[in-house]
Amino acid sequence: MSTNKVVEPAYNKFDNAYEIEFDHSKGSSKVGCSLCVGLCCTGLCIPCSPFGYFWGKKLMQNQTCTVDDYRINLKQGYFNKEDKMIPLDRIQDVNIKASWYSRLFGVSQIAIQTAGGMNPDGTPEGLLESVKDPKRVRDIIIGKRDKLVHEGAPGSSSSNGNGLDGGTFVNKQPSKTSDPSVLKELIAIKDVLHRMENNKNGGL
């Protein structure tokens, strides 16, 4: 008898990326109820309740987020889709938000604060809805941010002499010339300078 083993998303062995998980069921209920509450004053709450859950479900399904060693890749939205990358070294703080309304559904949000980065409506640059195990996700983001800032990004002056240029490491050590024609020219220049120095000394 074969059994399907569910493997929890974890670090990708190729690019060390971590895929954040979301509670789609609870998140859909929360977003759907928020829409229905907003429509209560119009008298459309009951007839629009199925649409509210459908809307919340689509929003949650279209929310994906991965964290690699250098950036956060976030996709959100249904009609108005948003695809953004947040560099880890710009992140100032990662907060877990659990309002009384969110706690009714047993979910939390993660707010990612960046240096000078805010959405037009005043919300943080990164706002993740209904995150599973938010404390672990926060620790992973902060840990990767601190590691990047401490070790330095590829190509920066703090990268221990190595950088990235087009996705490959670049050796910053002084190069050694091995072209015979170049060496010959250098020797000729050296001889000319040496003769000029001797003529100068002889004229004194």
C-alpha positions as CSV (number, residue, x, y, z in Angstrom):
1,M,0.0,0.0,0.0
2,S,1.4,3.4,-1.0
3,T,0.9,6.4,1.2
4,N,1.3,10.0,0.2
5,K,3.7,11.7,2.6
6,V,3.1,15.5,3.0
7,V,6.4,17.3,3.0
8,E,6.4,20.7,4.7
9,P,7.8,23.5,2.4
10,A,11.4,24.2,3.5
11,Y,14.6,25.6,2.1
12,N,15.3,24.9,-1.5
13,K,18.5,23.0,-1.9
14,F,19.5,25.0,-4.9
15,D,19.0,28.6,-4.0
16,N,18.4,28.3,-0.2
17,A,15.0,29.9,-0.7
18,Y,12.2,29.4,1.9
19,E,8.5,29.4,0.8
20,I,6.2,30.9,3.3
21,E,2.9,29.0,4.0
22,F,-0.5,30.7,4.5
23,D,-3.7,29.5,6.1
24,H,-5.9,29.8,3.1
25,S,-9.1,28.5,4.8
26,K,-9.0,30.9,7.7
27,G,-7.6,33.8,5.6
28,S,-10.5,33.4,3.1
29,S,-13.0,33.5,5.9
30,K,-11.5,36.6,7.4
31,V,-11.3,38.5,4.1
32,G,-14.8,37.4,3.0
33,C,-16.3,38.5,6.3
34,S,-14.5,41.8,6.1
35,L,-16.2,42.4,2.7
36,C,-19.6,41.4,4.0
37,V,-19.2,43.7,7.0
38,G,-18.4,46.5,4.7
39,L,-21.6,45.8,2.7
40,C,-23.9,45.6,5.7
41,C,-24.9,49.2,5.5
42,T,-26.0,48.7,1.9
43,G,-28.3,45.8,2.7
44,L,-26.2,43.5,0.4
45,C,-24.5,41.5,3.1
46,I,-26.6,38.3,2.8
47,P,-26.8,38.1,-1.0
48,C,-23.1,39.0,-1.4
49,S,-21.8,36.6,1.3
50,P,-20.9,33.8,-1.2
51,F,-19.1,36.3,-3.3
52,G,-17.2,37.6,-0.3
53,Y,-15.8,34.1,0.5
54,F,-15.0,33.6,-3.2
55,W,-13.1,36.9,-3.3
56,G,-11.2,36.1,-0.1
57,K,-10.3,32.6,-1.4
58,K,-9.0,34.1,-4.7
59,L,-6.9,36.7,-2.8
60,M,-5.4,34.0,-0.6
61,Q,-4.6,31.7,-3.5
62,N,-2.8,34.5,-5.3
63,Q,-0.6,35.4,-2.4
64,T,2.8,33.7,-2.6
65,C,6.0,34.7,-0.9
66,T,9.6,33.2,-0.9
67,V,12.6,34.4,0.9
68,D,16.1,33.7,-0.5
69,D,19.5,34.9,0.7
70,Y,19.1,38.4,-0.8
71,R,15.5,39.4,-1.2
72,I,11.8,38.7,-0.5
73,N,9.7,37.8,-3.6
74,L,6.1,38.7,-3.0
75,K,3.1,38.2,-5.2
76,Q,-0.4,39.4,-4.3
77,G,-3.8,40.5,-5.7
78,Y,-6.5,39.1,-7.9
79,F,-7.7,41.8,-10.3
80,N,-4.9,44.2,-9.5
81,K,-1.9,41.9,-9.3
82,E,1.3,43.0,-7.6
83,D,4.7,41.4,-8.0
84,K,7.5,43.0,-5.9
85,M,11.0,42.2,-4.7
86,I,12.1,43.6,-1.3
87,P,15.9,43.5,-0.7
88,L,16.8,42.0,2.6
89,D,19.3,44.7,3.4
90,R,16.6,47.4,3.2
91,I,14.4,45.7,5.9
92,Q,14.4,47.6,9.2
93,D,11.8,45.5,11.1
94,V,9.5,42.6,10.8
95,N,6.4,42.7,13.1
96,I,3.6,40.2,13.8
97,K,0.2,41.9,13.9
98,A,-2.8,40.2,15.4
99,S,-5.8,42.5,15.8
100,W,-8.9,41.5,17.8
101,Y,-10.6,40.9,14.4
102,S,-7.7,38.6,13.2
103,R,-7.7,36.7,16.5
104,L,-11.4,35.8,15.9
105,F,-10.3,33.8,13.0
106,G,-7.0,32.6,14.6
107,V,-4.7,34.3,12.0
108,S,-1.9,36.8,12.1
109,Q,-0.3,39.2,9.7
110,I,3.4,39.9,9.1
111,A,4.3,43.6,8.4
112,I,7.7,44.1,6.7
113,Q,9.1,47.6,7.4
114,T,11.7,48.9,5.0
115,A,13.9,52.0,4.8
116,G,11.7,54.7,3.3
117,G,9.3,52.2,1.8
118,M,5.6,52.6,2.3
119,N,2.6,51.9,0.1
120,P,0.4,54.9,-1.0
121,D,-2.2,53.9,1.5
122,G,0.3,54.1,4.4
123,T,0.6,50.3,4.9
124,P,4.0,48.7,5.2
125,E,5.8,47.7,1.9
126,G,5.2,44.1,2.7
127,L,2.1,42.9,4.4
128,L,1.5,39.1,4.5
129,E,-2.0,37.9,5.4
130,S,-2.8,34.8,7.5
131,V,0.7,33.5,7.8
132,K,1.3,30.0,9.2
133,D,3.8,29.9,12.1
134,P,4.5,33.7,12.0
135,K,7.1,33.7,14.7
136,R,9.2,31.2,12.7
137,V,8.8,33.2,9.5
138,R,9.8,36.4,11.3
139,D,12.9,34.7,12.7
140,I,13.9,33.4,9.2
141,I,13.5,36.8,7.6
142,I,15.5,38.6,10.4
143,G,18.1,35.8,10.4
144,K,18.7,36.1,6.6
145,R,18.7,39.9,6.8
146,D,21.3,39.9,9.6
147,K,23.5,37.4,7.8
148,L,23.5,39.4,4.6
149,V,24.2,42.7,6.4
150,H,27.0,41.0,8.5
151,E,28.7,39.2,5.6
152,G,28.0,41.8,2.9
153,A,26.2,41.4,-0.4
154,P,28.1,39.9,-3.3
155,G,29.9,42.6,-5.2
156,S,30.1,44.9,-2.2
157,S,33.3,46.1,-0.4
158,S,32.5,43.9,2.6
159,S,32.4,40.6,0.6
160,N,35.9,39.6,1.5
161,G,37.4,40.4,-1.9
162,N,34.8,38.5,-3.9
163,G,31.9,39.9,-5.8
164,L,29.2,38.9,-8.3
165,D,29.2,40.2,-11.9
166,G,26.4,38.7,-14.0
167,G,25.8,35.9,-11.5
168,T,29.4,34.7,-11.3
169,F,32.1,35.4,-8.7
170,V,34.8,37.9,-9.7
171,N,38.3,37.5,-8.4
172,K,39.4,40.9,-7.0
173,Q,43.1,39.8,-6.5
174,P,45.7,41.6,-8.7
175,S,46.0,39.8,-12.1
176,K,49.3,38.5,-13.4
177,T,50.1,39.2,-17.0
178,S,51.2,36.2,-19.0
179,D,50.9,37.5,-22.6
180,P,54.5,37.4,-24.1
181,S,53.9,40.4,-26.3
182,V,52.8,42.5,-23.3
183,L,55.8,41.4,-21.3
184,K,58.1,42.3,-24.2
185,E,56.6,45.8,-24.3
186,L,57.0,46.2,-20.6
187,I,60.7,45.2,-20.7
188,A,61.3,47.6,-23.6
189,I,59.7,50.5,-21.6
190,K,61.8,49.5,-18.6
191,D,65.0,49.7,-20.7
192,V,64.1,53.1,-22.0
193,L,63.5,54.5,-18.6
194,H,66.7,53.0,-17.4
195,R,68.7,54.7,-20.2
196,M,67.0,58.0,-19.5
197,E,67.9,57.8,-15.9
198,N,71.6,57.0,-16.8
199,N,71.8,59.9,-19.2
200,K,70.4,62.2,-16.6
201,N,72.9,61.1,-14.0
202,G,75.8,61.5,-16.5
203,G,74.8,65.0,-17.3
204,L,75.1,66.2,-13.7
